[in-house]
Amino acid sequence: MRTMNINYPKILLLLSIGLFGCKKHNSDDYVTPGVKESPNIVFILADDLGYGDLQSFNSGAQISTPNLSKLASQGTIFINAHSGSSICTPSRYGILTGRYAFRSSLKSGVLDGWSPALIETNRYTIAKLAGEAGYQTAIVGKWHLGMNWKPINPAYPAVQNNGENISNVDFTQPVLNGPNKLGFDYSYILPASLDMSPYTYLENGISTDVPLVPFQGGDFGRGITWREGVASGSFKIENTLDHFTDKAVNYLIQTHKQSSKPFFLYFTLTAPHTPWLPAEQFKGKNPNAGVYGDFVNHTDYAVGRILKCLDSLNLAQNTLVIFASDNGADWSADDKAQFPGHKANYIFRGRKSDIWDAGHHIPVIMRWPGTIAAKRTFSQSFSLNDMMATFAGMFGRQLPSGAGPDSYNQWPLIKNGKGDERPSIIYHSNEGMFAIQQGKWKFIDGVGSGGWSPNGQDNAPGQLYDMEKDPGETTNLYTKYPEVVQELKQLLNQQKSQGFSVGNP
């Protein structure tokens, strides 16, 4: 077994993936008909948590995360895992659909709380897959994938002028195509990020507290900001993380009592995304990472409550727990200067939003006692888009034609350490910049960060990095290896245009 204190550059040197041996794999590869595994599933998705925030991935982390450290020691950590995008909405789209979000109508940026639904109701999702496999499905937490609000007067749009006029929204009626139309039996969500209006909880598509009233924006310094808008009268922005955790715990308890089906709970945290609002008991506990560190500490506590609930119900042994972040940490140059001892994005370049690795290189942990090895390091390339095909592989099911076109079945490698590795992976930034990685080579089809970080002084028309020798992306080899650039650019364009990459065509 490898130790949990990881020297990432050394491990990267061990990775060996054929550079241009890109083999097409359907998502049902390695599925054995009749072999079905149906553990309970709790998939916890943190919001803007960095790879370097967790001590199990970065021994120098300056934040206390005891519950996630314990989870990592009991399961497998993924040190080469990536989100489908370096920003919230497209990353979440890829998780649910197994499809890169650039194939949708969203080409850059994110949605807001008033945006129409991004996922079509006939689009196959991991919730639909789990339901067909016999699961009771639920989502609790942040949504941020849009929904169509029901109008009071159907002759006019419910939302007008990009949310400036919402007088025609009927908050007493369920939204027209939220999570419950996409395979979730139960949903309790916030429409978008915790810093975006509307500030109201939707239970199965209906606001839990109406009418909504004007809500003042806040700006109390770095990381403690939110936009003005409307909110339920009872909404307390500082209580959101604990409120969602209460709901998730209650769901586990009630489902265990009332249903004989296995459950699939997608618990999408609102933290540690801004506003950074740790509870009183965590304030000042992580001085080397400031209020952000305290909020990560609080996030870890929320995860611990879920794990303790599973233990108390005697469900831990037969529950697959997955923990991941939707993208990298929003750790700016000023944050680095103020807290030089904490590397929220580890050794990776940039921050959330960027095409560089800090934007999309994320921590992933999986635990299923007796099935997924404990204290193991998974160093193969892994994408959050792979969840759909990987679940299908675990369930022993084949995906419908066209489902999960960018999702790769990693279950054989996760369970047995046997199977072909993911041949390539596409990355996408906040501004819509593309990159593709195959083996050690990462090609970026553009100049600069593609996000919020300064672009730097590179004059080459594109970027090429040897990620084994240079995981910090410090040396651009674009002009030195033109043949590699040409190969990867061609592969990227092919995968963009053909509508699929490694999954179902």
N, C-alpha and C positions, 0 to 999 in steps of 0.2 A: 504494500500500500504506500502511496505517496503521502508525505506529511501535508498538513493543512496550511502551513506557512509557505506560500508559493513564491518562488522567484520566477516571475512571469517571463522575462526574456530567455532564461534557460529552458523553460518548458517549451517556448515557441520554437526553439532550435530542434526540439524532438519531433515537431509536427512534420509529417511527410505526406503530401498529397500530390498526385500527379499533376503537373502544371497545366497541361492542355488536354489531358485525357478525359474530356467532358463526355460522360455517358448519360444518355437519357434514361431516367428511371420513373416509372409510374408510381403513384403514391401507394398502390397496393402491393408493391414488391415486398417480398418476405412475409406476406400475410399467409398464415396457414389456415385453410378453411376448417371451420369447426373448432378452432382454438380460440377461446374467448376468456378474457380476463376482465372482471368487473369490480374493481375496488371502488370504494367511495373516492371521490376526487375533490380536493380543495385546492383551487388555483388562486394564489394570492399575488396580485399585481401592484407593486409599489409605483408611486408617481414621482419621477425625477430623482430616483435614488442612484447614486454613483457606484461604480465597481469598487472604488477605493474606500467607500464608506463602511464596508463590512470587514471586520477583523479576520474572517475566514478567507477572504480574498486578498486582503492587504494587511500584513502583520503590523504595519505602521499606522493603521487607522487610529484616529484620536477620538472615536465615538464609542460609547458603550452599547453593544448590541448582543447581549448574552443569549437571548432567545434564538436569534438567527445563527449565532455561533453553534449553539447546541443542535439546531436543525441541520446545519452543515455537517457536523460531526456524525450525525446519524444517517446521513444520506450521501449523495453524490453532488459535487459542485462542478459547474460548467464554466471553464475559464476562457473559452473561446466562443461565447454566446453573443448574439447580436439581435437588436430589434430591427424590424423592417424599415424603420425610419428613425430619425433623431429627434422627433417631435411627437406630441401626444396622439392626436387623432389618427394619423396614418399608421402609427404603430399598432394601435388598438384595432384598426380595421384589418390589418394583416393577421393578428391573432385570431380573430373571429372567423375570417373567411379563408385563410391560407392563401391569400392573394395580395400581391404588392398593391399598396394604395395608389401608386401612380397610374394604375390601370383604371382607377375610378375617375370621377369628375374632379376630385381634389388633386391638383398638381403641385401645390405648395401650401405652406402654412397649416393652420388648424381651423376647425369650425368654432362657432360660439354657441351659446345656449339657445339661440333662436334659429339656428341653421336647420334647413330641411334634412331629412334622413339621408345619410350617405350610403347605407347598405340597403339594396332593394329587398323587398320582402320575399322574393323568390330566390334570393342568393343563399346558397348552402352555408351553414355556419357550424362551429363546433358544438353549439347548443342543440341544433337539429340532429347532428350526428349522435350526441350523447342521448338525446331523447329516443332516437331509433334503436339505440343499444340498450334501452330499458331503464335509463336514468331519470330521476326527478331532477330538474334543472333550475338553477336560480342564479341571479346576479344581484349583488349588494355592493353599492359604492358609486364611483364616478362612471358616467356613460361617455359623453363627449364624442358621440357619433351622429348627432343630429336626430331630429324627430319632427314630424309634421303635427303641429298643434291644431286642435279642432276649432273652427271659427264659430262665433256666435251667429253671424249672418253668413251663410254659405255663398252668398253672391260676391263676397270680397275675401281676399286672403286673410288668414288669421294674423300673420305677422307682416308688417309693412315697413318699408324703408330700413331694412336690415335690423329690425328690432326697435327702431325709434318709436314706432306706433304699434302697440300691442293691445289696443282697446278692443279688438275683435277676437281675442283669444278667450276661449271658454275653459277656464282652469278646473271646472267641475266635471269635465268629461275626459275620458282617456285619450291620450295622444293616438294618432292614427297609425303610426308604424314605429313604435319603440321596441325595446327588448322582447316584449311578449309576442311580437309578430315575427321574431327571428329565432324562436326555439326555446326561449326561457319560460318555464312554467310560472315562475315567480320573479318579480323584480322590485327592488327598492333602491332608487338611484337619485343622484344629483344630475341634472341635465348636462352640465359641462364641468369645467374645472372649478375649484373652490374660489377662484378670484373672478368668476364670470356670472352675470345674471342670466336666468332667474335663480334666486336662492330659495329653492323649495324642493322638498323631497317628493318624489313621485313613487307611489306604490301601485304596481301593476298599471302604470301609465296615468294615474290620477293624482293630482296634488293633494297632500295629506292635510293641508291647512290653507283654506281660502277665506277671504280674498287676499291677494298679494298687495303689498303696500310699498311705497317708495323706500329704497334702501340706500343709505349714504355710503359712498366709497370711502376707502381708508388708505392712508399713506403715513406709516409710522417708521420709515426707514427701510434699509436694505432688507428685502424679503418679506416685509410685513405690509403688503399692499393688496387691495382688491378694488374692482370696478364698482361704480354705482349702478343701480338698477332697481329691481323689485324683489321682494322677498315675502315669504310667509311671516305672519306676525310673530310666530313662536321661534323663528329660525335664529340660532346662535352660531355664528361662523366659527367661534373658537371651540365649539362642542362637536363639530362634525366628525372628526376621526373617532372619538369615543362612541358617538351615536351610531355610526355605521358598524363599529365593532360589536356593540350591543345587539344590533339587528342580525349580524352574521352569527353570533353565538346563539341567539334565540332560534334562528333558522335551524341550526344544527340540532339543538335540543328537541325542537318540535318535530322535525322531520324524522329523527331517530325514534320518537315515540309513536308517530302516526303513520309511517310508511314502511313497507317492506322492501321498497325499491332502493337500490344504491343511489346516493345523491351526488350531484355535480354542482358544487358551489364555486362561482367565479366571484371572488372578493376583490374588488378594485378599489384600493385605497386612494384617498385624496392627498396623501402625504408621501414624502416630504415636499411636494409642490408648494409654491407660495399660495397663500400667506403662511409664513412660518409661525405657528401659534401653539407651541408646546404647552401642555398642562402645567400647573404650578409645581407639581412634584418633580418635573424634569428640568425646570429652569435653573441655569447656572451649573448643571451637572457635567457639562462637556466644554470647559473653558477654551480648549484648543481648537474648537470648531464653532464656537459661538452659538447663537440661537438656532442656527441650522442644525448643528450637532445635537442640541437638545430635542429638536423636532424629530430627527432620525431616531434618537433614543426612545421617544414616545411611540414612533412607528414600530420599532422593535417590540415594545411592550404590547401593542395591539396584536402583532403576530403571535406573541406569547400567549395571549388570552385565547386565541383560536386553538393553539396546540394544547393548552391545558384543558380546554373543553373537550377535545377529542380524547385526551387521556381519561377524563372523568367519565366519559360515556363508553369507555373501553373500545374505542373505534380506531385508535392509532395504528394498530397492527394491520388492519385491512383498509387503510386510507392512503392513497397517493397524495402527498402534499407537494405542490409545486410553488416555488417562490421566484419571482422575477421582477425586474423593473422595466417600465415601458420605454425608457431611453436613458441617456446619461444624466449626470447631475448638472444643474444650472449653477456651476461654480466659476465665477468670473475671475478676471485678473485681479480685481480689487479684493475679492475674497481670499485669493491665494496670497496676496501681499499681507493681509490682515492676520491670516491664520496659516503661516508657512509650514507648520508641522503636519497639517492635514491635507492629503491629496484625495479629494473626493472622487476624482476620475483616474486615480492611480497614476501611472506613468504615461497615460494616453494624452494625445494632443487635443486641445480645444475644449468644448463644453457641449451641453445640450444644444441642439439645433444644427450642429456642424456636421459636415461630411467626414471629418476626421474622427478617429476611433472613439474619442471621449463622448461623441454624440450618440453612438449606437452600441458601443461595447459594454455589455451589461452583466450583472451577476445573476446567475440562475442556480437554484438548488432544487433537487428532487429527492424525496424520501418515501420509500415504501418498504417497511421492514420485511426482510426475507426475500424480497424480489429485486430491489435496487440496492446495490452494494453500499455499505456504509464506509465513510472515510475514503472515498474514491474521488479521483480527479478525472473529469471527462474533458479531454483536450481537443477533440474534433470540433470542426466548425458546426455551429448550431444556430438556427434562426427561430425567433418566436413564431414566424410563419409556419414552422414545422409542427406546431401543436396539432393541427387538424389531421395530417397524415399519420403522425405518431400515435394519436388517440385511436385512429382507425386500425392501425397495426396492433395496438394493444387489445382492442375489442374483437379483432379477427374479422373485420368488416372491410369491404371494398367501397371506396368513395364513388358516388355517382359520376358519370362522365362530366368533365368540365369543372368539378369541384376541387378546390385546393390546388390551383395551377402552379403555385409557387411554394408548395408545402412538401417536405421530404420526410419519409418515414424513418425516424431515428430509433424506433423501438428496439430493433434487434441489437443495435450498438449499446443502447442504454441498459437493456436487460442482460444481454449475454456478451457484450463486447465483440460481437461478430456482425459483419455486414459492411457494405460499401459506405464510405464517407460521403458527405454532401459535396458534390463536385464544384459548386461555385455559389456565390451569394451576392446579391445586389444590395447596395445601401442607397439611401435617399435623404437629402437634407431639407431643412426648413424652406430654403429658397428654391428647391426643386433640382438641386445638383445631384448627379448620379455618380456612383462608384461601383466597381465590381471587384471581388476578390476571388482568386483561384489559387489554391496552394499558398505559397508565401507572397505572391504578388498582389498588390492592391492598386488598381488603376482608378484615378479620379478624372472624370471627363469635364474638367474645368479648372479655373484658377481660384485659389483662396479657400476659405472655410465653407462657403455655401450656407453660412449661418450667421451667428452673432459675433463670433470672434474676428479680430482684425485679420486681414488677408495675408500679411507678411510681404516679403520683398522678392518673391519668386517670379521670374519673367517667363518661364516656360509656359506653353499653351495648355498644358495639362500636368497631371501629377502621377508619379509611379513610385511606390515604396516597397521595399523588401521587408515585410512584416516580421520575418524571423530575426533578422539582424537589427531591425530598426522599428520596433513596435511603437515608438514615440513619433514616428513620421517626421524625422528631422532632416533627412537627405532625399531630395527629389531626384530620382534616376530616370526621369522621362526622356531626356536627350541621350542618355547612355545606352538605353535598351529599346531602340525604336521598334524592333521586331516583337518584343513583348507587348509594347503599347498597342501595336497594330492588331495583334491577336486578341487582346482583351477588349479593345474598342469594338472589334467585329463581334465578339461574343456578347458584349453588352447590348449592342444594337439589335442583334438577332433575338435575344431574350426579351427585349422591350417590344419589338414589333410582332413577334409570333404569338403573343398572348399567354405564354407559359414559360417556365424556366426548368424546374426539376420535378414538377408535379403533373397533374392531370391535364392533358391538352383538351 
